[in-house]
Amino acid sequence: MTAVLMSRNFRRYLLGQLTSNIGTWMQRAAQDLLVLHLTGNSGSAVGLVTALQFLPQTLFGLTGGVLADRYPRRRLLLLTQTAMGAQSLLLGLLTVTGAVNPLSVYALAFVLGTATAVDGPARSAFICELVAREGVATAVSLNAAQFNMARVLGPALAGLTVAAFGTGPVFLANAASYLAVLYGLITIRPAGPGRPTTDRARLRDAFHDIAATPELLLPVCLIAVVGTFGLNFQVTISLAAMTVFHSGAAAFGYLSAAYAVGSLGGAIHGASRGKPPTVRRLTTTTVVFGVLEAALGLMPGYGTFMALLIPTGFAAVTVTTTANALTQLHADPQLRGRVMSVYFLVLLGGTPVGAPLVGLVSDTLGARSSLVLGGVVSASCALALSAVIGRRVRRLPPITSPAPMTGPALTPARPTDP
């Protein structure tokens, strides 16, 4: 891990992405609090804005993968990151001037989601142009770790910032955070080829590769379920703070901070492991995560709820980091952009279904029930998918070392022998 972080290119990229992603997740959390304020604590409204933000992933995510395999990825990232920064700036200006309303929040959430749908596959595949072949596995884990760290650190910082300054400054701060990633993208010099290896990118090739490779099929299927039903803490934590414990933005910030502490530990643990990710580890961790999430919904008080968020965050980040690393390491290098677009489609594209469902369950049965439902579904599906797909995985040789590369900075091809 230290050797990879010594790479100037990767270090600038990682720090820029971490800064920008923290700002993005701060905005998403502040956006939920803003919608709750504008709609009178409506869980369905929070679910709707979250669905609109992630709906473009379902509509355009696969197109983003095709673009990532067809055009220079750094150029795509410069365009998408600039568009995302402009969206944040507009939302911040509307909020601080008092001109914001639910409809404008919904529309801008959809705009942000559209840029993210194109950005995600290119961003994940781009890291393979920044490091030498022996550092690819570690770089994949570090990139997955920074994404998940930002996913949980951002809401924690947002809650505290909103309590002190309101939601508008959070959106403006996020707009400024894009300067870090734009600076990094402009100044780095990729070690690998400056553009993808194919001009004819077909989506069906990616689906065929996933279906034919158990190490790809299981994490993609599993993360589809967990991403839809289990990883809705952006909604459930805010609803728990407001409707279960009858607190405000500060209490939401403390809960998010507890989740962030566990997630930070999980991210660092995943990045520093010397062993490659395995399907068995992914399945086991998902079951543990599901049990913890279900137990979270049964916690009687604010203190116990906050305490259990720490191991829940650790398990959640371990699940997503392991799934991300497995997907990247087993994808064909020429299909990586498209395979990662499928991964992001199932991870984020299920949110338009899961978030409104969580909001509806919360409005009908309470926020606790939505946590129990998400945990039970995640754990049960992990066991079922392991029984069905895991048999095919166990018959394949284990991964003990990286296989030969197809280029100086590409992820290893799928191994054919131990």
Disulfide bonds with the S-S distance in Angstrom:
none
